[in-house]
Amino acid sequence: MDEGLFGDLLTLRMQTRGAAGSVSDMGVRDSDRILDIGLPTFSRGHCSPGGTVYNVDFNVPIGCAGCLVCPGDVISADDDGTIVIPAAMLPEVTAEVMTHEDREDFIRLMLAAGEPLQGLYPMGESWEARFRTWRRDELGR
């Protein structure tokens, strides 16, 4: 964190070359300009001065923040953090994530309707059964 991996110039270059976003295990500089470019950029933070970037290889496994990232893996990032989904696990993880998101939507609906939190979150057996019925009837899943 004593130097920025890249700044707005390399961010602009990545964007013009078709990058959907960037994730780095270091800091970045020129953060205001990076925001203006609009390429989603996730890093350990902002810092200055800059450093030197050397591209050694492309499309090979790497380590980022202690995690193995292989070509074809899916990266998902937002303001809460960044995850790596191994390509081979994508169908299983996607199904689990959809169930989790649907469950939280159901909980939000129940809380908005005035239901108490106890037994609903975390969800007990009777609420789980009601969730499964709602998911099937309302969402067709």
C-alpha positions, 0 to 999 in steps of 0.5 A: 500500500505504499504505491499505487498499482495504476491510475486513470491512464491504465484504467482508460486503456483497460476500458478501451480494450474491453475490460468490464472492471478491475480488481487489484490486491494493491492500491490505485491512484487517481481515484477521482479520475478513475470514477469519472472513467466509469470502469468498476475498479476494486482495490485495497484503497487509494494511495500515491505515489505510483509504481511500475507495472510489469506484465509478465504473463496473461491468462494464467492462474494468479493469487490475489489477496490470498485467493487462487484466481484461474482463467475462466473464473467469475469475479463479482465485486461491489462496495462490500467486497470481492469474490471469486467463483471457480468456473466448475462451481458456477452452476452450484453457486448460482443456484445457492445464491438465487435461493439466498437472495429469494429468501432475503426478499421473502424476509423483507416482505414479511418484515414489511408486513409486520411479522416479528423477527424471531424465527424469521431471521434466522429462519426456523423450520416453519418459516422455511416451509412458508418460504418454499411455498412462496418461492414456488407459487410467486416466483415459479422456482 
